[in-house]
Amino acid sequence: MKMARNSNTHVVPGSGNALDAMKFEVANELGLSNYNQIDKGQLTSRQNGYVGGNITKRLVALGEAALSQQTAGAIGATASVGLDTPQR
Protein backbone atom coordinates (compact mmCIF):
# COMPACT_ATOMS: atom_id res chain seq x y z
CA MET A 1 0.00 0.00 0.00
CA LYS A 2 1.24 3.49 -0.85
CA MET A 3 1.72 5.93 2.04
CA ALA A 4 0.09 9.34 1.75
CA ARG A 5 2.51 12.20 1.30
CA ASN A 6 1.85 15.17 3.56
CA SER A 7 2.51 18.34 1.59
CA ASN A 8 0.85 20.68 4.10
CA THR A 9 3.02 23.48 5.36
CA HIS A 10 2.49 25.33 8.61
CA VAL A 11 1.76 29.03 8.42
CA VAL A 12 3.83 29.58 11.57
CA PRO A 13 7.15 27.72 11.40
CA GLY A 14 7.78 25.56 14.44
CA SER A 15 4.10 25.11 15.29
CA GLY A 16 4.02 21.48 14.15
CA ASN A 17 4.84 19.95 17.53
CA ALA A 18 2.14 21.95 19.30
CA LEU A 19 -0.43 21.04 16.64
CA ASP A 20 0.51 17.36 16.85
CA ALA A 21 0.18 17.45 20.66
CA MET A 22 -3.27 19.02 20.29
CA LYS A 23 -4.26 16.37 17.74
CA PHE A 24 -3.24 13.51 20.04
CA GLU A 25 -4.94 15.14 23.04
CA VAL A 26 -8.21 15.59 21.11
CA ALA A 27 -8.07 12.03 19.75
CA ASN A 28 -7.47 10.64 23.23
CA GLU A 29 -10.43 12.62 24.60
CA LEU A 30 -12.57 11.13 21.83
CA GLY A 31 -11.53 7.60 22.82
CA LEU A 32 -8.91 7.08 20.12
CA SER A 33 -5.92 6.14 22.25
CA ASN A 34 -2.53 5.75 20.55
CA TYR A 35 -3.76 7.92 17.66
CA ASN A 36 -0.18 8.61 16.59
CA GLN A 37 0.35 4.87 15.97
CA ILE A 38 -3.03 4.04 14.42
CA ASP A 39 -3.30 3.55 10.66
CA LYS A 40 -5.66 6.45 9.92
CA GLY A 41 -6.91 4.60 6.84
CA GLN A 42 -8.46 2.01 9.13
CA LEU A 43 -10.54 4.65 10.93
CA THR A 44 -13.89 5.81 9.64
CA SER A 45 -14.25 9.20 8.00
CA ARG A 46 -16.45 10.18 10.92
CA GLN A 47 -13.72 9.34 13.45
CA ASN A 48 -11.06 11.27 11.56
CA GLY A 49 -13.52 14.12 11.00
CA TYR A 50 -14.27 14.38 14.72
CA VAL A 51 -10.57 14.82 15.45
CA GLY A 52 -10.12 17.49 12.77
CA GLY A 53 -13.35 19.26 13.68
CA ASN A 54 -12.47 19.45 17.35
CA ILE A 55 -8.99 20.75 16.55
CA THR A 56 -10.57 23.47 14.41
CA LYS A 57 -12.96 24.42 17.22
CA ARG A 58 -10.04 24.76 19.63
CA LEU A 59 -7.96 26.81 17.23
CA VAL A 60 -10.88 29.15 16.58
CA ALA A 61 -11.43 29.50 20.34
CA LEU A 62 -7.73 30.34 20.80
CA GLY A 63 -7.96 32.96 18.06
CA GLU A 64 -11.12 34.47 19.51
CA ALA A 65 -9.53 34.62 22.96
CA ALA A 66 -6.48 36.39 21.53
CA LEU A 67 -8.66 38.87 19.64
CA SER A 68 -10.81 39.55 22.71
CA GLN A 69 -7.67 40.71 24.52
CA GLN A 70 -7.48 43.54 21.96
CA THR A 71 -3.71 43.31 21.81
CA ALA A 72 -1.91 44.72 18.82
CA GLY A 73 -0.08 41.42 18.47
CA ALA A 74 -3.30 39.44 18.15
CA ILE A 75 -4.94 41.82 15.73
CA GLY A 76 -1.86 42.20 13.54
CA ALA A 77 -0.91 38.52 13.74
CA THR A 78 -2.20 37.62 10.30
CA ALA A 79 -0.02 40.26 8.67
CA SER A 80 3.10 38.78 10.23
CA VAL A 81 2.41 35.32 8.82
CA GLY A 82 1.26 36.36 5.35
CA LEU A 83 -2.48 36.08 5.84
CA ASP A 84 -3.37 39.65 5.01
CA THR A 85 -6.86 40.14 3.67
CA PRO A 86 -6.63 41.50 0.12
CA GLN A 87 -8.05 44.98 -0.33
CA ARG A 88 -10.95 45.25 -2.76
Buried (B, 14 or more C-beta within 10 A) or exposed (E): EEEEEEEEEEEEEEEEEEEEEBBBBBBBEEEBEEBEEBEEEEBEEEBBEBBEEBBEEEEEEEEEEBEEEEEEEBEEBEEEEEEEEEEE
